[in-house]
């Protein structure tokens, strides 16, 4: 397996790893705002998340920033909870841009820090980290697309066949994710 394939696979594995399902929860709560027919908006959301994730992952891997790992492990579920609460309250529009796009990017910055120590250790022997980082982030985006596609297909049952209103679906999904993220925050005990 070549270097690109190795890091691409690592990116997919990172996002789809059920042991660290925080990314899955974040992508799901972002997706819950839109019906399947608005898949382009969802793709923009997850791409904004990937860009934010990539920026801090690169900065941390290059040792340009260093953040307390325990704090990051608390902040990740906090970002999920904030996004879920925003969904429940109805996302606001700031200067023509929906708040959830800003959440996706800025919270992606925090999520990127969560994997940086492990990736730094992996890249320690690489002559150049640019290609491995690129491959990892392309794999991350591919993994997110798997989550998005799965969620959209699962959403068809309640939204199309059972005629559940989109707003009700958003509140149900966001409430479930909020509860899970609160439990994750309690378990991190960074204080």
Buried (B, 14 or more C-beta within 10 A) or exposed (E): EEEBEBBBBBBBEBBBEEEBBBBBBBBBBBBBBBBBEEBEBBBEBBBBBBBBBBBBBBBBBBEEBEBEEEBBBBBBBBBBBBBBBBBBEEBEEEEEEBBBBBBBBEBBBBBBBBBBBEBBEBBEEBEEBEEBBBBBBBBBBBBBBBBBBBBBEBBEEBBEEEEBEBEEBBBBBBBBBBEBBBEBBEEBEEE
